[in-house]
Amino acid sequence: MHIAMVMIGGLIQLGVFVIFGWHWGTTPAAMAMAAKLFLPVWLVVVAVNMWVGVAHAGYSVKDELPILLANFLVPGVVAVIAAWQLSRAA
């Protein structure tokens, strides 16, 4: 359940990034840039999530690494597709 909540949170955060991109630039190119900027921010968020799982929940890095990958890849792939589609629209 926690994995799904993190993924949904990532998709919501991506939406916030794209909306801010629209407000800052009012062009599809600005929204694509915001989607690209989402990726390193999201990587930090899921890395912190992994650290919490290892340091406080007692899981090993071996246990948490597949969860980190799943949590990063789902919103990350959506962000890459969104950036690609928005770049084509510009």
LINGIKA-V808548 format. One record per pair of residues at least 4 apart in sequence whose ideal C-beta (glycine too) atoms are under 7 Angstrom apart, sorted by the first residue. I is the first residue (numbers start at 0). J is the second residue. Records with the same first field share a line. If there is no record, write none. Layout:
I->J / J
This chain:
0->4
1->5
2->6 / 66 / 69 / 70
3->7
4->8
5->9 / 48 / 70
6->10 / 70 / 73 / 74
7->11
8->12
9->13 / 41 / 70 / 74
10->14 / 74 / 77
11->15
12->16 / 37 / 41
13->17 / 34 / 37 / 74 / 77 / 78
14->18
15->19
16->20 / 33 / 34 / 36 / 37
17->21 / 30 / 33 / 34 / 81
18->22
19->23 / 33
20->24 / 29 / 30 / 32 / 33
21->25 / 29 / 30
23->29
24->28 / 29
25->29
26->89
27->31 / 85 / 88 / 89
28->32 / 86 / 89
29->33
30->34 / 85
31->35 / 82 / 85 / 86 / 89
32->36
33->37
34->78 / 81 / 82 / 85
35->82
36->40
37->41 / 78
38->42 / 75 / 78
39->43
40->44
41->45 / 71 / 74 / 75
42->46 / 71
43->47
44->48
45->49 / 67 / 70 / 71
46->50 / 67
47->51
48->52 / 70
49->53 / 63 / 67
50->54
51->55 / 56
52->56 / 58 / 63
53->58 / 59 / 60 / 63
58->62 / 63
59->63
60->64
63->67
64->68
65->69
66->70
67->71
68->72
69->73
71->75
72->76
73->77
74->78
75->79
76->80
77->81
78->82
79->83
80->84
81->85
82->86
83->87
84->88
85->89
